[in-house]
């Protein structure tokens, strides 16, 4: 099953997708498998992180302090996709969420393609 998740971005930031991915996995009614998430936007990347304001701010501060100011160079260090296993739910750490890292300056709709393989 392939689906598309649309994220309404305000621009540079981190956006939690965890609940939407959990609902997608549950909708296929498969007990176990993997879900592949991919962002076709060259300035959007997929990460796992504890979605806590302090941690998100630290990540954005780290990115902002990089010597490479070109956002395409910065984006190249983060993966455009993430593969997550599931068995009766997503395998994530206790405080781990799957998030979209948007490096675009302007807001807009961002696409994330999801494929559930069961």
Order of alpha helices (4+ residues) and beta strands (2+ residues): beta-beta-alpha-beta-beta-alpha-alpha-beta-beta-beta
